[in-house]
């Protein structure tokens, strides 16, 4: 099953400067593993030592924050769009 992944500019050095990728995965965690296979080193930027998304990153499936879905167990289906969005802070 193919899922479109939107890659933010700071992580595009792992994707050969591609802003979008097509990957396979039945869940967010499987998708992250597939990204790591295609783009070595990207998982360390996305996940902490426990394999959970880093606090400064937000992951969305079709504009829904995975924190309000099932986290990394959020199921994916053909044609879904996953956005990786770095958190922005300021004041």
MOPAC internal coordinates of N, CA, C and O (Angstrom, degrees):
PM7 1SCF
backbone

  N    0.0000 0     0.00 0     0.00 0    0    0    0
  C    1.4464 1     0.00 0     0.00 0    1    0    0
  C    1.5090 1   108.49 1     0.00 0    2    1    0
  O    1.2310 1   120.62 1   -48.59 1    3    2    1
  N    1.2924 1   116.42 1   131.41 1    3    2    1
  C    1.4529 1   121.51 1  -175.21 1    5    3    2
  C    1.5269 1   110.98 1   -98.67 1    6    5    3
  O    1.2310 1   121.73 1   -48.62 1    7    6    5
  N    1.3249 1   114.30 1   131.38 1    7    6    5
  C    1.4596 1   122.55 1   179.65 1    9    7    6
  C    1.5255 1   107.42 1  -124.08 1   10    9    7
  O    1.2310 1   120.36 1   -42.98 1   11   10    9
  N    1.3140 1   116.92 1   137.02 1   11   10    9
  C    1.4620 1   121.90 1   177.71 1   13   11   10
  C    1.5263 1   108.34 1   -86.98 1   14   13   11
  O    1.2310 1   120.57 1   -50.96 1   15   14   13
  N    1.3263 1   116.51 1   129.04 1   15   14   13
  C    1.4627 1   121.95 1  -179.85 1   17   15   14
  C    1.5232 1   108.64 1  -116.22 1   18   17   15
  O    1.2310 1   120.84 1   -55.70 1   19   18   17
  N    1.3355 1   116.00 1   124.30 1   19   18   17
  C    1.4607 1   121.70 1   177.77 1   21   19   18
  C    1.5216 1   108.55 1   -93.63 1   22   21   19
  O    1.2310 1   120.73 1   -60.24 1   23   22   21
  N    1.3226 1   116.21 1   119.76 1   23   22   21
  C    1.4608 1   123.01 1  -174.21 1   25   23   22
  C    1.5298 1   109.49 1  -102.00 1   26   25   23
  O    1.2310 1   119.98 1   -53.49 1   27   26   25
  N    1.3464 1   117.65 1   126.51 1   27   26   25
  C    1.4669 1   119.05 1   177.82 1   29   27   26
  C    1.5325 1   111.27 1   -71.05 1   30   29   27
  O    1.2310 1   120.79 1   -24.78 1   31   30   29
  N    1.3030 1   116.10 1   155.22 1   31   30   29
  C    1.4631 1   122.06 1  -176.54 1   33   31   30
  C    1.5302 1   113.78 1   -50.88 1   34   33   31
  O    1.2310 1   118.49 1   135.61 1   35   34   33
  N    1.3578 1   120.49 1   -44.39 1   35   34   33
  C    1.4712 1   118.73 1  -178.42 1   37   35   34
  C    1.5357 1   114.21 1   -62.17 1   38   37   35
  O    1.2310 1   119.66 1   158.22 1   39   38   37
  N    1.3334 1   118.25 1   -21.78 1   39   38   37
  C    1.4659 1   120.73 1  -179.38 1   41   39   38
  C    1.5237 1   112.72 1   -98.82 1   42   41   39
  O    1.2310 1   120.09 1   177.43 1   43   42   41
  N    1.3152 1   117.44 1    -2.57 1   43   42   41
  C    1.4535 1   119.71 1  -177.28 1   45   43   42
  C    1.5234 1   113.20 1   -69.49 1   46   45   43
  O    1.2310 1   120.01 1   166.17 1   47   46   45
  N    1.3407 1   117.59 1   -13.83 1   47   46   45
  C    1.4687 1   119.09 1   175.24 1   49   47   46
  C    1.5300 1   110.76 1   -65.77 1   50   49   47
  O    1.2310 1   120.23 1   159.36 1   51   50   49
  N    1.3538 1   117.16 1   -20.64 1   51   50   49
  C    1.4633 1   121.10 1   177.30 1   53   51   50
  C    1.5255 1   112.12 1   -87.88 1   54   53   51
  O    1.2310 1   120.18 1   166.80 1   55   54   53
  N    1.3296 1   117.26 1   -13.20 1   55   54   53
  C    1.4674 1   121.82 1  -174.64 1   57   55   54
  C    1.5260 1   112.44 1  -113.93 1   58   57   55
  O    1.2310 1   120.32 1  -158.94 1   59   58   57
  N    1.3164 1   117.00 1    21.06 1   59   58   57
  C    1.4687 1   121.33 1  -176.70 1   61   59   58
  C    1.5296 1   110.87 1    56.49 1   62   61   59
  O    1.2310 1   121.52 1  -137.46 1   63   62   61
  N    1.3270 1   114.69 1    42.54 1   63   62   61
  C    1.4664 1   122.92 1   177.00 1   65   63   62
  C    1.5337 1   114.27 1    63.40 1   66   65   63
  O    1.2310 1   120.47 1  -155.87 1   67   66   65
  N    1.3158 1   116.72 1    24.13 1   67   66   65
  C    1.4605 1   120.56 1   175.86 1   69   67   66
  C    1.5288 1   109.56 1   -89.76 1   70   69   67
  O    1.2310 1   120.45 1   -47.85 1   71   70   69
  N    1.3285 1   116.74 1   132.15 1   71   70   69
  C    1.4644 1   121.61 1   179.84 1   73   71   70
  C    1.5186 1   112.33 1   -85.42 1   74   73   71
  O    1.2310 1   119.99 1   159.07 1   75   74   73
  N    1.3275 1   117.62 1   -20.93 1   75   74   73
  C    1.4629 1   121.33 1   176.73 1   77   75   74
  C    1.5180 1   109.35 1  -133.75 1   78   77   75
  O    1.2310 1   121.39 1   -33.27 1   79   78   77
  N    1.3197 1   114.95 1   146.73 1   79   78   77
  C    1.4532 1   122.38 1   176.68 1   81   79   78
  C    1.5171 1   108.85 1  -133.71 1   82   81   79
  O    1.2310 1   120.53 1   -26.42 1   83   82   81
  N    1.2975 1   116.60 1   153.58 1   83   82   81
  C    1.4619 1   122.31 1   170.91 1   85   83   82
  C    1.5162 1   105.91 1  -106.87 1   86   85   83
  O    1.2310 1   120.51 1   -56.46 1   87   86   85
  N    1.3326 1   116.64 1   123.54 1   87   86   85
  C    1.4577 1   121.69 1  -179.25 1   89   87   86
  C    1.5184 1   109.49 1  -134.19 1   90   89   87
  O    1.2310 1   121.45 1   -12.77 1   91   90   89
  N    1.3249 1   114.82 1   167.23 1   91   90   89
  C    1.4530 1   120.97 1   177.98 1   93   91   90
  C    1.5176 1   109.70 1  -114.38 1   94   93   91
  O    1.2310 1   121.10 1   -32.94 1   95   94   93
  N    1.3297 1   115.51 1   147.06 1   95   94   93
  C    1.4492 1   121.44 1   176.20 1   97   95   94
  C    1.5121 1   109.72 1   170.68 1   98   97   95
  O    1.2310 1   120.73 1   -40.98 1   99   98   97
  N    1.3315 1   116.21 1   139.02 1   99   98   97
  C    1.4638 1   120.84 1   179.59 1  101   99   98
  C    1.5241 1   111.53 1   -84.83 1  102  101   99
  O    1.2310 1   120.60 1   161.12 1  103  102  101
  N    1.3435 1   116.46 1   -18.88 1  103  102  101
  C    1.4659 1   122.27 1   178.68 1  105  103  102
  C    1.5245 1   108.29 1  -139.55 1  106  105  103
  O    1.2310 1   120.90 1   -10.48 1  107  106  105
  N    1.3181 1   115.87 1   169.52 1  107  106  105
  C    1.4729 1   120.21 1   176.68 1  109  107  106
  C    1.5238 1   110.30 1   -59.33 1  110  109  107
  O    1.2310 1   119.69 1   136.59 1  111  110  109
  N    1.3321 1   118.20 1   -43.41 1  111  110  109
  C    1.4720 1   118.95 1  -178.56 1  113  111  110
  C    1.5265 1   111.55 1   -63.93 1  114  113  111
  O    1.2310 1   119.63 1   142.24 1  115  114  113
  N    1.3321 1   118.31 1   -37.76 1  115  114  113
  C    1.4670 1   120.72 1   176.19 1  117  115  114
  C    1.5285 1   110.65 1   -66.96 1  118  117  115
  O    1.2310 1   120.79 1   142.95 1  119  118  117
  N    1.3093 1   116.09 1   -37.05 1  119  118  117
  C    1.4650 1   120.70 1   178.20 1  121  119  118
  C    1.5287 1   110.68 1   -63.61 1  122  121  119
  O    1.2310 1   120.58 1   137.93 1  123  122  121
  N    1.3156 1   116.50 1   -42.07 1  123  122  121
  C    1.4749 1   120.61 1   178.47 1  125  123  122
  C    1.5245 1   110.13 1   -62.46 1  126  125  123
  O    1.2310 1   120.20 1   138.99 1  127  126  125
  N    1.3266 1   117.22 1   -41.01 1  127  126  125
  C    1.4703 1   120.67 1   177.15 1  129  127  126
  C    1.5266 1   110.76 1   -63.61 1  130  129  127
  O    1.2310 1   120.02 1   139.70 1  131  130  129
  N    1.3288 1   117.57 1   -40.30 1  131  130  129
  C    1.4615 1   121.27 1   178.13 1  133  131  130
  C    1.5283 1   110.66 1   -65.39 1  134  133  131
  O    1.2310 1   120.61 1   140.70 1  135  134  133
  N    1.3381 1   116.44 1   -39.30 1  135  134  133
  C    1.4695 1   119.80 1   176.34 1  137  135  134
  C    1.5235 1   110.58 1   -61.75 1  138  137  135
  O    1.2310 1   120.34 1   138.84 1  139  138  137
  N    1.3209 1   116.96 1   -41.16 1  139  138  137
  C    1.4724 1   121.07 1  -179.72 1  141  139  138
  C    1.5323 1   110.53 1   -62.82 1  142  141  139
  O    1.2310 1   120.33 1   141.85 1  143  142  141
  N    1.3328 1   116.98 1   -38.15 1  143  142  141
  C    1.4622 1   120.15 1   178.88 1  145  143  142
  C    1.5288 1   111.17 1   -65.80 1  146  145  143
  O    1.2310 1   120.89 1   141.21 1  147  146  145
  N    1.3249 1   115.90 1   -38.79 1  147  146  145
  C    1.4649 1   121.57 1  -178.50 1  149  147  146
  C    1.5310 1   111.77 1   -80.65 1  150  149  147
  O    1.2310 1   121.06 1   143.45 1  151  150  149
  N    1.3257 1   115.57 1   -36.55 1  151  150  149
  C    1.4708 1   122.06 1  -173.96 1  153  151  150
  C    1.5274 1   109.30 1  -129.62 1  154  153  151
  O    1.2310 1   119.71 1  -102.76 1  155  154  153
  N    1.3300 1   118.16 1    77.24 1  155  154  153
  C    1.4694 1   120.63 1  -176.48 1  157  155  154
  C    1.5263 1   112.63 1   -52.70 1  158  157  155
  O    1.2310 1   121.19 1   -46.31 1  159  158  157
  N    1.3326 1   115.33 1   133.69 1  159  158  157
  C    1.4529 1   121.69 1   178.47 1  161  159  158
  C    1.5169 1   113.94 1   100.72 1  162  161  159
  O    1.2310 1   120.13 1   163.22 1  163  162  161
  N    1.3214 1   117.36 1   -16.78 1  163  162  161
  C    1.4731 1   119.35 1  -175.83 1  165  163  162
  C    1.5298 1   111.88 1   -71.67 1  166  165  163
  O    1.2310 1   120.01 1   148.21 1  167  166  165
  N    1.3409 1   117.58 1   -31.79 1  167  166  165
  C    1.4703 1   120.11 1  -178.40 1  169  167  166
  C    1.5248 1   111.45 1   -61.08 1  170  169  167
  O    1.2310 1   119.91 1   141.22 1  171  170  169
  N    1.3189 1   117.78 1   -38.78 1  171  170  169
  C    1.4702 1   121.08 1   179.61 1  173  171  170
  C    1.5272 1   111.04 1   -63.80 1  174  173  171
  O    1.2310 1   120.02 1   151.90 1  175  174  173
  N    1.3110 1   117.56 1   -28.10 1  175  174  173
  C    1.4700 1   121.42 1   177.34 1  177  175  174
  C    1.5265 1   111.44 1   -80.09 1  178  177  175
  O    1.2310 1   120.72 1   151.93 1  179  178  177
  N    1.3420 1   116.23 1   -28.07 1  179  178  177
  C    1.4622 1   121.00 1  -177.21 1  181  179  178
  C    1.5290 1   113.36 1   -89.10 1  182  181  179
  O    1.2310 1   120.59 1   145.83 1  183  182  181
  N    1.3392 1   116.48 1   -34.17 1  183  182  181
  C    1.4617 1   120.38 1  -170.68 1  185  183  182
  C    1.5173 1   112.22 1  -123.42 1  186  185  183
  O    1.2310 1   121.41 1   -28.08 1  187  186  185
  N    1.3408 1   114.90 1   151.92 1  187  186  185
  C    1.4633 1   120.41 1   175.24 1  189  187  186
  C    1.5368 1   109.24 1   -83.32 1  190  189  187
  O    1.2310 1   120.48 1     8.07 1  191  190  189
  N    1.3264 1   116.69 1  -171.93 1  191  190  189
  C    1.4632 1   122.01 1  -176.79 1  193  191  190
  C    1.5275 1   112.59 1   -64.98 1  194  193  191
  O    1.2310 1   120.02 1   156.53 1  195  194  193
  N    1.3325 1   117.56 1   -23.47 1  195  194  193
  C    1.4647 1   121.78 1   178.91 1  197  195  194
  C    1.5317 1   112.32 1   -89.64 1  198  197  195
  O    1.2310 1   120.74 1  -178.41 1  199  198  197
  N    1.3236 1   116.18 1     1.59 1  199  198  197
  C    1.4518 1   120.38 1   179.61 1  201  199  198
  C    1.5163 1   114.49 1    83.18 1  202  201  199
  O    1.2310 1   119.99 1  -169.70 1  203  202  201
  N    1.3137 1   117.63 1    10.30 1  203  202  201
  C    1.4602 1   122.57 1   178.81 1  205  203  202
  C    1.5261 1   109.85 1   -93.77 1  206  205  203
  O    1.2310 1   120.17 1   -29.99 1  207  206  205
  N    1.3228 1   117.28 1   150.01 1  207  206  205
  C    1.4709 1   119.25 1   178.27 1  209  207  206
  C    1.5231 1   111.28 1   -56.50 1  210  209  207
  O    1.2310 1   120.94 1   -41.19 1  211  210  209
  N    1.2980 1   115.81 1   138.81 1  211  210  209
  C    1.4637 1   120.79 1   178.98 1  213  211  210
  C    1.5203 1   110.20 1   -62.28 1  214  213  211
  O    1.2310 1   120.79 1   -29.81 1  215  214  213
  N    1.3219 1   116.10 1   150.19 1  215  214  213
  C    1.4602 1   122.22 1  -174.73 1  217  215  214
  C    1.5195 1   113.09 1   -62.63 1  218  217  215
  O    1.2310 1   120.27 1   151.39 1  219  218  217
  N    1.3225 1   117.09 1   -28.61 1  219  218  217
  C    1.4639 1   120.05 1  -176.78 1  221  219  218
  C    1.5315 1   112.94 1   -89.58 1  222  221  219
  O    1.2310 1   120.42 1  -172.72 1  223  222  221
  N    1.3398 1   116.81 1     7.28 1  223  222  221
  C    1.4690 1   120.84 1   177.40 1  225  223  222
  C    1.5196 1   109.77 1  -117.75 1  226  225  223
  O    1.2310 1   120.81 1   -37.99 1  227  226  225
  N    1.2987 1   116.06 1   142.01 1  227  226  225
  C    1.4560 1   121.57 1   173.34 1  229  227  226
  C    1.5192 1   107.57 1  -116.10 1  230  229  227
  O    1.2310 1   120.93 1   -45.27 1  231  230  229
  N    1.3260 1   115.83 1   134.73 1  231  230  229
  C    1.4549 1   121.24 1   177.28 1  233  231  230
  C    1.5199 1   108.51 1  -114.48 1  234  233  231
  O    1.2310 1   121.07 1   -46.71 1  235  234  233
  N    1.3136 1   115.55 1   133.29 1  235  234  233
  C    1.4502 1   121.92 1  -178.33 1  237  235  234
  C    1.5237 1   109.87 1  -124.90 1  238  237  235
  O    1.2310 1   120.88 1   -40.62 1  239  238  237
  N    1.3248 1   115.93 1   139.38 1  239  238  237
  C    1.4634 1   122.10 1   171.21 1  241  239  238
  C    1.5160 1   106.10 1  -112.45 1  242  241  239
  O    1.2310 1   120.87 1   -66.33 1  243  242  241
  N    1.3207 1   115.94 1   113.67 1  243  242  241
  C    1.4694 1   120.91 1  -178.06 1  245  243  242
  C    1.5282 1   111.34 1    50.61 1  246  245  243
  O    1.2310 1   120.73 1  -132.72 1  247  246  245
  N    1.3231 1   116.22 1    47.28 1  247  246  245
  C    1.4726 1   124.60 1   177.37 1  249  247  246
  C    1.5338 1   114.37 1    72.38 1  250  249  247
  O    1.2310 1   119.54 1  -171.86 1  251  250  249
  N    1.3268 1   118.48 1     8.14 1  251  250  249
  C    1.4683 1   122.06 1   177.06 1  253  251  250
  C    1.5267 1   108.80 1  -105.14 1  254  253  251
  O    1.2310 1   120.74 1   -55.22 1  255  254  253
  N    1.3278 1   116.20 1   124.78 1  255  254  253
  C    1.4655 1   122.30 1   179.44 1  257  255  254
  C    1.5246 1   109.29 1   -65.19 1  258  257  255
  O    1.2310 1   120.14 1   -53.14 1  259  258  257
  N    1.3402 1   117.33 1   126.86 1  259  258  257
  C    1.4727 1   120.02 1  -177.71 1  261  259  258
  C    1.5197 1   112.39 1   -64.29 1  262  261  259
  O    1.2310 1   119.79 1   159.35 1  263  262  261
  N    1.3357 1   118.00 1   -20.65 1  263  262  261
  C    1.4692 1   120.06 1   177.51 1  265  263  262
  C    1.5179 1   111.21 1   -63.95 1  266  265  263
  O    1.2310 1   120.58 1   154.46 1  267  266  265
  N    1.3293 1   116.50 1   -25.54 1  267  266  265
  C    1.4644 1   121.14 1   179.40 1  269  267  266
  C    1.5269 1   111.68 1  -100.18 1  270  269  267
  O    1.2310 1   120.59 1  -176.97 1  271  270  269
  N    1.3168 1   116.48 1     3.03 1  271  270  269
  C    1.4626 1   122.03 1   175.26 1  273  271  270
  C    1.5309 1   106.91 1  -106.90 1  274  273  271
  O    1.2310 1   119.94 1    62.35 1  275  274  273
  N    1.3216 1   117.73 1  -117.65 1  275  274  273
  C    1.4601 1   121.20 1  -178.83 1  277  275  274
  C    1.5325 1   111.95 1  -118.81 1  278  277  275
  O    1.2310 1   120.47 1  -154.15 1  279  278  277
  N    1.3188 1   116.71 1    25.85 1  279  278  277
  C    1.4622 1   120.15 1   179.55 1  281  279  278
  C    1.5147 1   110.58 1    61.31 1  282  281  279
  O    1.2310 1   120.73 1    41.71 1  283  282  281
  N    1.3265 1   116.22 1  -138.29 1  283  282  281
  C    1.4626 1   119.78 1  -178.89 1  285  283  282
  C    1.5264 1   112.43 1   -72.85 1  286  285  283
  O    1.2310 1   120.27 1   170.32 1  287  286  285
  N    1.3316 1   117.08 1    -9.68 1  287  286  285
  C    1.4671 1   121.07 1   175.03 1  289  287  286
  C    1.5289 1   112.15 1   -89.55 1  290  289  287
  O    1.2310 1   120.23 1  -176.19 1  291  290  289
  N    1.3206 1   117.16 1     3.81 1  291  290  289
  C    1.4639 1   120.94 1   178.80 1  293  291  290
  C    1.5263 1   109.45 1   -57.23 1  294  293  291
  O    1.2310 1   120.14 1   -56.63 1  295  294  293
  N    1.3240 1   117.34 1   123.37 1  295  294  293
  C    1.4695 1   119.62 1   179.95 1  297  295  294
  C    1.5237 1   112.04 1   -71.84 1  298  297  295
  O    1.2310 1   121.69 1   -30.72 1  299  298  297
  N    1.3141 1   114.37 1   149.28 1  299  298  297
  C    1.4663 1   121.92 1   177.84 1  301  299  298
  C    1.5104 1   108.78 1  -120.29 1  302  301  299
  O    1.2310 1   121.06 1   -29.73 1  303  302  301
  N    1.3258 1   115.59 1   150.27 1  303  302  301
  C    1.4571 1   120.43 1   176.37 1  305  303  302
  C    1.5293 1   109.54 1  -131.26 1  306  305  303
  O    1.2310 1   121.14 1   -15.46 1  307  306  305
  N    1.3030 1   115.42 1   164.54 1  307  306  305
  C    1.4610 1   122.20 1  -179.94 1  309  307  306
  C    1.5256 1   110.48 1   -49.63 1  310  309  307
  O    1.2310 1   120.78 1   -50.38 1  311  310  309
  N    1.3330 1   116.11 1   129.62 1  311  310  309
  C    1.4543 1   121.05 1   176.07 1  313  311  310
  C    1.5178 1   115.06 1    88.54 1  314  313  311
  O    1.2310 1   119.61 1   175.67 1  315  314  313
  N    1.3358 1   118.34 1    -4.33 1  315  314  313
  C    1.4677 1   119.41 1   177.33 1  317  315  314
  C    1.5213 1   110.27 1   -63.49 1  318  317  315
  O    1.2310 1   121.26 1   -23.04 1  319  318  317
  N    1.3252 1   115.19 1   156.96 1  319  318  317
  C    1.4625 1   121.71 1   176.79 1  321  319  318
  C    1.5216 1   108.15 1  -120.56 1  322  321  319
  O    1.2310 1   120.95 1   -56.80 1  323  322  321
  N    1.3246 1   115.79 1   123.20 1  323  322  321
  C    1.4616 1   122.00 1   178.91 1  325  323  322
  C    1.5257 1   107.73 1  -108.98 1  326  325  323
  O    1.2310 1   121.37 1   -54.60 1  327  326  325
  N    1.3246 1   114.99 1   125.40 1  327  326  325
  C    1.4627 1   121.08 1   178.83 1  329  327  326
  C    1.5159 1   109.19 1  -108.92 1  330  329  327
  O    1.2310 1   120.80 1   -47.43 1  331  330  329
  N    1.3285 1   116.08 1   132.57 1  331  330  329
  C    1.4567 1   122.77 1   173.34 1  333  331  330
  C    1.5214 1   105.86 1  -103.97 1  334  333  331
  O    1.2310 1   120.83 1   -63.39 1  335  334  333
  N    1.3320 1   116.02 1   116.61 1  335  334  333
  C    1.4511 1   119.86 1  -173.33 1  337  335  334
  C    1.5308 1   109.81 1  -125.24 1  338  337  335
  O    1.2310 1   119.75 1   -65.41 1  339  338  337
  N    1.3293 1   118.08 1   114.59 1  339  338  337
  C    1.4590 1   119.69 1   175.77 1  341  339  338
  C    1.5357 1   109.69 1   -64.68 1  342  341  339
  O    1.2310 1   121.21 1   -41.60 1  343  342  341
  N    1.3145 1   115.28 1   138.40 1  343  342  341
  C    1.4733 1   120.00 1   176.99 1  345  343  342
  C    1.5128 1   109.59 1   -68.21 1  346  345  343
  O    1.2310 1   120.97 1   -34.78 1  347  346  345
  N    1.3047 1   115.76 1   145.22 1  347  346  345
  C    1.4663 1   121.66 1   179.37 1  349  347  346
  C    1.5199 1   107.51 1  -117.95 1  350  349  347
  O    1.2310 1   121.18 1   -50.76 1  351  350  349
  N    1.3277 1   115.34 1   129.24 1  351  350  349
  C    1.4538 1   119.78 1   178.03 1  353  351  350
  C    1.5317 1   108.13 1  -126.66 1  354  353  351
  O    1.2310 1   121.56 1   -24.90 1  355  354  353
  N    1.2548 1   114.63 1   155.10 1  355  354  353
  C    1.4615 1   117.57 1   178.90 1  357  355  354
  C    1.5089 1   109.99 1   179.37 1  358  357  355
  O    1.2310 1   121.15 1     0.05 1  359  358  357
  N    1.2482 1   115.41 1  -179.95 1  359  358  357
  C    1.4506 1   117.13 1   179.83 1  361  359  358
  C    1.4940 1   111.61 1  -172.56 1  362  361  359
  O    1.2310 1   120.10 1   180.00 1  363  362  361

